[in-house]
Amino acid sequence: MEKQSSNSKDETEKIPQVVLLQVLEALKQASHDIQEQHGSPNSPAVNALLELHTILSTDTALSNHLNRLKTLVDSLNRSNSNGLRSFLTRRVSTHSISRVANSIESEIQAWIDRETLHTLSCSLREPIPNEDELLPLLTQFRDRVSQGFNRELQDLVLKFKLFSSLESLLCDAKCSITVREQAGLAVAALIRFNKDVFVGQVLMGPTIRALVSMASVHSIEVLNSLIRSIRSPLVDEIESNGEIPNIIALLNSEDLQMRVLAMDCVLEIGYFGRKEAIEAMLKEGLVKKLVELQRSEVGGDLIDLDHENKKEHVGLGGKRFLEKHPFASCVARFAVQLEVGEGLRQREKRAFKPQILVKVREASVSDAEAATIVAEVLWGSSP
């Protein structure tokens, strides 16, 4: 049996990996088609898997499932009776074929995962990664883990130490921003895949500092995603690492999309941040900056919209006002995040509101501007 297993492995190793993966994807689709066809024994999909059975002679779970499939198909093809008993037997057998096909699909997917993660691991460990090869692998990996938790897939990720390799790539200033961004997106996908396993590595490693220092659109998108996933513990790390000033500085970016993402980050920190993080943002002049953004042409005051305009611009029936005015009522929106968020105690929430109002009056260029923003902060401004 060991000799058979070795021979089969040698045969697959002779096949170029690109071709092998294409064949495996086709066979996985064939096993899926069998399930869609409710176990029809004479379909092209069944024939394709039986061809694999003739090639793969190893004593593995996949070969055992293929043996089972062949036995069921042969049994059905030998059954020519038209009686009730034969009918019921065929129904049971076709159901069994569907179940075996499901198992085959899982085993083929596991084979694909082993091949692709091994290739990704090797590419990540190269001193100078080949970007043309690495970028598709990173995208494929992110898509795979985004399909949901899978124990075997997680074991492969841990076996190949992919998180550490991705983090090293993310922090490698010699690599292009595009590659580093894709590594960051893969890290965020792993956190969503299983936060309990990978969150500690984010909190203890250099991921946060790397994302903020990159200051690109995708890196801040990843940072926002991590804040939403990890919540207060990640904000604690952002604050303790001294990254709050760097995030606030992004609100001065000439790129509108970057300013919007920085605003989203501020709102996330406001919702999940504890007292120290909020104090750090206020110390950096956040309120003054928000007042300036609200005053800009992409700002505005939602409180000034009458009921019909709110319905037209913000409701489901019309174009959202905030799409064209992303900083509309941004001071009040930040204050609301503190009020409804989970990072502050109630007494801390009450203490921060007067501080925000004082800073609004200091930053406003007129009594009318101050009165509008103060009213929004006091009463809240929701679309």
Secondary structure, 3 states (H helix, E strand, C coil): CHHHHHHHHHHHHCCCHHHHHHHHHHHHHHHHHHHHCCCCCCCHHHHHHHHHHHHCCCCCHHHHHHHHHHHHHHHHHHCCCCCHHHHHHHHHHHHHHHHHHHHHHHHHHHHHHHHHHHHHHHHHCCCCCCHHHHHHHHHHHHHHHCCCCCHHHHHHHHHCCHHHHHHHHHCCCCCCHHHHHHHHHHHHHHHHHCHHHHHHHHHHCCHHHHHHHHCCHHHHHHHHHHHHHHCHHHHHHHHHCCCHHHHHHHHHCCCHHHHHHHHHHHHHHHHHCCHHHHHHHHHCCHHHHHHHHHHCCCCCCHHHCCHHHHHHHHCCCCCCHHHHCCCCCHHHHHHHHHHHCCCCCHHHHHHHHHHHHHHHHHHCCCHHHHHHHHHHHHHCCCC
